[in-house]
Amino acid sequence: MKVLVAVKRVVDYNVKVRVKADCTAVDIANVKMSMNPFDEIAVEEAVRLRESDASVEVIAVSVGPAVCQETLRTALAIGADRGILVEAEGDVQPLAVAKLLAALIEEERPDLILLGKQAIDDDSNQTGQMVAALAGLPQATFAAHLLVANGKITVAREVDGGTETILLQLPAVVTTDLRLNEPRYVTLPNIMKAKKKPIAIIKAEELGVDIKPRLRTLKVVEPPARSAGVKVSGVPELVEKIKAVAKIA
Ligand code: AMP
């Protein structure tokens, strides 16, 4: 079984992002970058599948500039077998990433495609769904648990009221949610081993995909500063305050 995992290089989740002075984007100069946390969960899950079945091959793929090889190396250190960098400069939006991944799926013919439910930089929550639609594959988003057996995958997915369990025919697209697993720490020996694993580099154009942005960002601004809170003496005063603010009789 072949598992393709999409990994995006994003601003590290611990960084408090700042908006550029010209309000065009978030400033990522000299900012720590890491693998998108949901993608780490996706790689971990793929590696667990391989650990329970040695015939599984895990391929990590990243779309972006040459530095995304660092993200692929992290995936290889977690345990992926090989990496593919689809080299593309500038703003590659979810639809373009989805088209590139769909073209790769055509070439690699994976049985399972794992993505994060969302990237924490654009928070789009679109790529997985678009990949499934473009590749004509079944999809299960927000996976909290998955089980592969007899050419099918059972996915328990997070929904508003709890979890919904669905059965999909492989090949399928699954996006990961937070509760799926807790990714392992990457050890130094595995970082060393990862240096020897192969990363293929292909240009986005080679996949015949037009990656021109379709969306234009008009302005990026900091959220308004929160005003200071008020301390109340107890519940009766709190109720009075809520009534006054919400104008409830
Ligand atoms: P988004 O739709 O942007 O919130 O991203 C959802 C998921 O799509 C991410 O968690 C990744 O698994 C995948 N993805 C998005 N952009 C990229 C990229 N440039 N390279 C690799 N995977 C990506």
Boltz pocket constraint, residues with backbone or C-beta under 6 A from the ligand:
constraints:
  - pocket:
      binder: B
      contacts: [[A, 6], [A, 7], [A, 8], [A, 9], [A, 36], [A, 38], [A, 39], [A, 61], [A, 62], [A, 63], [A, 64], [A, 92], [A, 94], [A, 97], [A, 114], [A, 115], [A, 116], [A, 117], [A, 118], [A, 119], [A, 120], [A, 122], [A, 123], [A, 124], [A, 125], [A, 126], [A, 127], [A, 128]]
      max_distance: 6.0
